[in-house]
Amino acid sequence: MTAAAVGAALRSPPAAAPSSRARLVAVGAAAAPRCCSPREAFGWWCSRSLQLLTRRGRTRRAAAVYPKMARPPILSVALPSDTGRVLSIQSHTVQGYVGNKSAVFPLQLLGFDVDPINSVQFSNHTGYPTFRGQVLDGKQLWDLIEGLEENQLLHYTHLLTGYIGSVSFLETVLQVVDKLRSVNPDLLYVCDPVLGDEGKLYVPQELISVYQQKVVPVASMLTPNQFEVELLTGLRITSEQDGLTACNTLHSAGPRKVVITSALIEGKLLLIGSHKKTEEQPPEQFKIEIPKIPAYFTGTGDLMTALLLGWSNKYPDNLEKAAELAVSSLQALLKRTVEDYKMAGFDPSTSSLEIRLIQSQDEIRNPSITCKAVKYGS
């Protein structure tokens, strides 16, 4: 049927004893706009017909009305790049850069296709006087995963998780890990176990045991801060050796790569990394001294984990190089952030600062290594 014919049908009453196809035209004609071109009428008819068929559960008849089109390939799977495809399950804020807002863009700059699922969606981060928004529950998360599965869209190379606020949601994330690995057994799971910082717990106490018993064993890389690694291992970190022992404890539970992203030890701010390449060999371990900046920033942990994922994917057997690039990139971004606040006439030491992510694209893409790793045992 041509567009002109459909337009004529929409403007005239249906014939007696119409066919099922004619009935669709007739039903649509009752509410069709009468001042429209044949092309507009044809488009309206297609949309209205599909609504009617779906409403009546006649999906098979819909397939008969509309010719089946070939499904295009998923190019990130059909033409894989040297990077990969990341599913990132983290928090989201409308304004500012934390969670997915802090992680997705840098990973895209480093060449990844990134599909974000927002565990929460808030107006702004919780450090402001007020915030509003919604929290995704485990059932809603699984609904999204099923939607992807129904369309054969679950082939990911990496899973990245950050802030998770409830046991039920974390349990569903574990189901997601199993589901993704059933599609791609080589999936790498990079977990930032966001529990708290500087002695303050951000999440319900009961999440700690779920991380210890269920999440750590299935993670490929773990990126806790000092407080979080203490919670996960039950060890107090007061020396570098304590940090190395904690890394070994986590290795024995599962992950091959562990990065304590920040630890204040004997007045120095350190990153401590550990890579257990094989079961037979001891892990390769190193530290990076991080320059202290007299300011507090939001979203830096989320960004650091994303950068570690990105650079460790490029250097899978050289975690120390990946950490050097990640730390150097983050430091350049933080320096820019401080300079911009000063330029705006604000003292950056007086409040928490929103990071200058978009303005630091070059530092994310092509960082100069300014923070060098020192190997232990060398």
Disulfide bonds with the S-S distance in Angstrom:
none
